[in-house]
Amino acid sequence: MKRSVIFCVLFFLSFFFCRSERENMKARITYYGHSCFEFQYAGKRILVDPFTPEWFDYGLPKGKLDYGFASHVAKDHSHFDGLDVENKYFASGETDQFECQNQGKASRLKGKVTERIGDHQFTFWTVPSFHDDVKGARNGVNGILCFDFAGVKISATGSKRSRSWR
């Protein structure tokens, strides 16, 4: 049976505490399965790589989500159907850009983006990568999602298929 690594999500912490100049802020990470995670930070909910529920026997988050990120467009990483997500960001995988769907308006963002949340902020960006070991020729591109929550940096690698990972 051919074995391959379908995904690899790297997180350096399962939960963390951030110290801002004004107060001690808590942030939480929840793992839903496959490569889907939710961050809660400064009262906002941020979802990464939601999957098609029919493909996996995991639950997805309920309620309103403020931000949704997809490392690439695929049913196991960008399935926002049935989720109440206000702002959606799709990593291009080829460049450092996001295709955005924010409150019904389409746009494109490039480079590092900082979102303000009251007195707090978080920064996000994407790093282009390949979904395979042949420069995307077999499985396409993948964006590594990077986040900075008040100095705590987290990356989600999305899907990484490679023979070297067997």
Secondary structure, DSSP 8 states (H G I E B T S, - for coil): -----------S-SEEEEE-SS-EEEEEEEEEETTEEEEEETTEEEEE----TTTSS-----SEEEEEEESSSSTTT---TT-EEEEEEEE-SSSSEEEEEETTEEEEEES-EEEEETTEEEEEEEEEEESSSSTTTTT-EEEEEEEEETTEEEEE------GGG-
